[in-house]
Amino acid sequence: MKEIKILILLAFTAFSAHAQFTSLNENFNSSFCLGQGMNNYPGNWQEQNFLSLADSLAWHCTPTNGENGTGGMYCSDFYNSTVHPDTAYLITPPLDIQGYTGNVYMQFDTKTNNFNSGALLGFMVSNDSVLNNADSTVPPSNPLSAADQVGWVTHQVDITYYKSFTTFYFAFRYSTSTMPLASIWYLDNVLITGTPLDVSNVSKGMIPITVIGWSTPDQIKISYKTSENGIYDLTIYDLLGREVYKQSLNVQSNNSNYTITGLNLHSGMYILKIGNGTTYGVAKTIIQ
């Protein structure tokens, strides 16, 4: 009987050693951030860039500019009245997701003041915490779009592939170019989850928008619901953040359908926004 108990204990220990997982749920709301623009990070998070400290851009903490006025992180290439071309990484603690069942996702909220090709936020996964472009394993897709320019957006990256890794790191990679296009990216609510994000949850705006049927280069049909009467702007952006269409709508507070015509758009993904300055809604559509 003693031998059986030992075997059971050894089997359980072996299983427990393999079924490890990291529980990551970082809202950046703790007291580590002592003030706006401080180079402070949560426990076991770190930043890396390749310019000298005097010239490098950096990820900073912010006590009030996260989602809903709480703490968050942000990064910009523009400070001291100068653009500083560089690449900066905000790196998570070491991750282990071997114990998760089914698909695993990295989820986070982002927002930018200017979506453009001059300063973009991307993602890398590495076996160690010393990162450069050559260190990247098979990178996940980049889900960011012009929707981030009009409000906080919740994104997910499928990281199921990395269940075979004993340890890996997920990095938010802020890269700039020599283009004089400064933008600020904000980051909040980083977590690991096994629950896929509802595709309809494109944005946390207050006006629900649904694209009806198939969109064509000349026509997009939408349904939306507003709580207040008034004049609303209907705007369409391409994935570079460029405004490709805009008109004003006299909206009544109810469910409404509307067909946008005469667009002459190219194939690709577009972001639709309806807003009146205080409330807004965002939806995505793809034109074949």
C-alpha positions in Angstrom: 0.0 0.0 0.0 2.9 2.3 0.8 4.4 1.8 -2.6 1.0 2.5 -4.3 0.7 5.8 -2.4 4.3 6.8 -3.5 3.5 6.0 -7.1 0.3 8.1 -6.9 2.2 11.0 -5.3 4.9 10.8 -8.0 2.2 10.8 -10.8 0.4 13.7 -9.3 3.6 15.6 -8.8 4.6 15.0 -12.5 1.2 16.1 -13.7 1.3 19.3 -11.5 4.7 20.1 -12.8 3.5 20.1 -16.3 0.1 21.7 -15.8 1.4 25.2 -15.1 -0.2 28.4 -16.1 0.3 32.1 -15.5 -2.6 34.1 -14.3 -2.1 37.6 -15.8 -4.7 40.3 -15.0 -2.9 43.7 -15.0 -5.1 46.8 -14.8 -2.1 49.2 -13.9 -4.2 50.7 -11.1 -1.8 50.0 -8.2 0.4 52.5 -6.4 3.5 51.7 -8.5 2.8 54.8 -10.6 3.8 57.9 -8.6 2.9 60.4 -11.2 2.2 61.2 -14.9 5.1 60.2 -17.1 7.0 58.2 -14.5 9.2 55.3 -15.8 7.7 52.9 -13.3 6.1 49.5 -14.1 4.2 46.8 -12.3 6.1 44.0 -10.6 8.1 41.8 -13.0 7.2 44.1 -16.0 10.0 45.8 -17.7 10.8 48.1 -20.6 13.6 47.9 -23.2 14.8 50.2 -26.0 18.0 50.7 -27.9 18.8 54.4 -27.6 20.7 55.9 -24.7 18.6 56.8 -21.7 19.0 60.5 -22.5 17.5 60.1 -26.0 15.3 57.1 -25.8 11.5 57.1 -25.9 10.0 55.0 -23.2 6.8 53.5 -21.9 5.5 55.6 -19.1 2.8 55.0 -16.5 -0.1 57.3 -16.1 -2.3 57.4 -13.0 -5.5 58.8 -14.7 -5.2 58.4 -18.5 -6.0 54.7 -18.5 -9.5 53.5 -19.4 -12.3 55.1 -17.3 -9.9 57.6 -15.8 -7.8 54.9 -13.9 -4.2 54.0 -14.2 -2.6 52.8 -17.4 0.5 52.8 -19.6 1.4 55.0 -22.6 4.2 55.5 -25.0 5.1 58.3 -27.4 8.0 59.2 -29.7 7.5 63.0 -29.2 8.9 64.8 -26.2 11.0 67.8 -25.5 9.6 69.3 -28.8 11.4 66.6 -30.8 10.6 63.3 -32.5 12.9 60.5 -31.3 12.9 57.5 -33.7 13.4 54.3 -31.7 11.8 51.0 -30.8 10.5 50.4 -27.3 9.2 47.2 -25.7 6.9 46.9 -22.7 7.5 43.3 -21.6 5.2 41.2 -19.5 6.4 38.9 -16.7 7.4 35.4 -17.8 4.4 33.5 -19.0 3.6 29.8 -18.9 0.2 28.6 -20.4 0.8 24.9 -20.6 -2.0 24.2 -18.1 -4.7 26.0 -20.0 -7.2 23.8 -21.9 -8.5 24.8 -25.4 -7.4 28.1 -27.0 -5.6 30.8 -25.0 -5.8 34.6 -25.7 -3.9 37.7 -24.6 -6.5 40.4 -24.2 -5.9 44.1 -23.8 -7.4 47.6 -24.3 -5.7 50.2 -26.5 -6.3 53.7 -27.7 -4.3 56.2 -29.8 -4.6 59.9 -30.5 -3.3 59.4 -34.1 -3.4 56.1 -36.0 -0.7 56.3 -38.7 2.3 54.5 -40.2 4.8 56.8 -38.4 4.3 55.4 -34.9 2.6 52.0 -34.5 2.0 49.5 -31.7 2.7 45.9 -32.5 3.4 42.6 -30.7 6.3 40.2 -30.3 6.7 36.9 -28.4 10.2 35.8 -27.3 11.8 33.0 -25.4 13.7 35.5 -23.2 13.2 39.1 -22.0 16.0 40.6 -24.1 14.2 41.5 -27.3 15.1 42.5 -30.8 13.4 41.8 -34.1 15.5 38.6 -34.6 14.4 37.1 -31.3 10.8 36.9 -32.3 9.2 33.5 -32.5 6.2 33.1 -34.8 4.5 36.4 -34.2 0.8 36.7 -33.6 -1.3 38.9 -35.9 -1.7 42.6 -35.2 -5.4 43.4 -34.6 -5.1 47.2 -34.2 -6.9 49.5 -36.6 -8.2 53.0 -37.0 -10.9 52.2 -34.5 -8.3 52.7 -31.8 -8.2 56.4 -32.9 -11.8 57.0 -31.9 -11.9 55.4 -28.4 -10.8 52.5 -26.3 -10.9 49.2 -28.1 -10.6 45.7 -26.6 -8.3 43.4 -28.6 -7.4 39.7 -28.4 -4.3 37.9 -29.8 -4.5 34.1 -30.0 -1.4 32.8 -28.2 -2.5 29.1 -28.2 0.6 28.3 -30.2 2.8 29.0 -27.2 1.3 26.3 -25.0 4.3 24.2 -26.0 6.7 26.8 -24.6 7.9 26.3 -21.0 8.4 30.1 -20.6 7.9 33.0 -23.0 7.4 36.8 -22.9 4.8 38.9 -24.6 6.0 42.4 -25.6 4.1 45.5 -26.7 6.4 46.9 -29.4 6.2 50.6 -30.1 8.1 51.5 -33.2 8.6 54.8 -35.0 10.1 56.0 -38.2 11.8 59.2 -39.4 8.3 60.5 -40.5 7.3 63.6 -38.5 4.1 61.9 -37.3 3.9 61.8 -33.5 1.3 59.6 -31.9 0.6 58.5 -28.3 -0.6 54.9 -27.6 -2.3 54.0 -24.4 -2.6 50.5 -22.9 -4.7 49.1 -20.2 -6.3 45.9 -18.8 -3.8 43.2 -20.0 -5.0 39.7 -19.2 -4.8 36.1 -20.3 -8.1 34.4 -20.9 -9.5 31.2 -22.4 -12.7 33.0 -23.5 -12.8 34.4 -27.1 -13.8 38.0 -27.5 -17.2 38.5 -29.0 -16.6 39.8 -32.5 -19.4 42.3 -32.1 -17.5 44.0 -29.2 -15.5 46.2 -31.5 -15.4 49.2 -29.3 -16.6 50.5 -25.9 -18.6 53.3 -27.4 -22.2 53.9 -26.4 -23.9 53.6 -29.8 -24.4 50.1 -31.0 -23.7 49.8 -34.8 -24.3 46.7 -36.9 -23.3 46.3 -40.5 -26.2 44.6 -42.4 -25.4 42.1 -45.1 -22.4 42.3 -47.4 -20.7 45.7 -48.0 -19.7 46.6 -51.5 -17.4 49.3 -52.9 -20.4 51.6 -53.5 -22.7 50.7 -50.6 -22.7 49.9 -46.9 -25.9 49.2 -45.0 -25.9 49.8 -41.2 -28.2 49.6 -38.2 -27.7 51.7 -35.1 -29.5 52.9 -32.0 -29.0 56.3 -30.3 -30.4 57.6 -27.0 -30.5 61.3 -28.0 -31.9 63.2 -31.0 -29.5 65.5 -32.9 -26.9 65.8 -35.6 -24.3 63.0 -35.7 -21.3 62.6 -37.9 -20.9 59.4 -39.9 -17.3 58.8 -40.8 -15.5 56.0 -42.5 -11.7 55.4 -42.1 -9.3 53.0 -43.9 -6.8 51.0 -41.9 -4.2 53.7 -42.1 -6.5 56.0 -40.2 -7.4 58.1 -43.2 -10.9 59.6 -43.5 -12.4 58.3 -46.7 -16.0 59.4 -46.2 -18.0 61.8 -43.9 -21.5 63.1 -43.7 -23.9 64.5 -41.1 -27.1 62.6 -40.1 -30.1 64.0 -38.4 -30.7 61.2 -36.0 -33.8 60.3 -33.9 -33.4 58.4 -30.7 -34.5 55.0 -31.8 -33.3 52.0 -33.8 -32.5 53.2 -37.3 -31.3 51.7 -40.6 -29.2 53.7 -43.1 -27.6 52.9 -46.4 -24.4 54.7 -47.3 -24.1 55.0 -51.1 -21.8 56.5 -53.7 -18.6 55.4 -51.8 -16.3 54.1 -54.5 -14.1 52.3 -52.0 -11.3 49.8 -52.7 -11.3 46.3 -51.3 -10.1 45.9 -47.7 -11.2 46.6 -44.1 -12.9 49.9 -43.0 -13.9 51.4 -39.7 -17.3 53.1 -39.4 -17.9 55.7 -36.7 -21.1 57.5 -35.6 -20.7 60.2 -33.0 -21.9 63.6 -31.8 -18.8 64.6 -29.7 -19.9 63.0 -26.5 -21.2 59.5 -27.5 -20.0 57.4 -30.4 -20.1 53.9 -31.8 -17.6 52.0 -34.0 -18.0 49.0 -36.3 -15.8 47.2 -38.8 -16.7 46.0 -42.3 -14.8 44.3 -45.1 -15.2 45.1 -48.7 -14.2 42.3 -51.1 
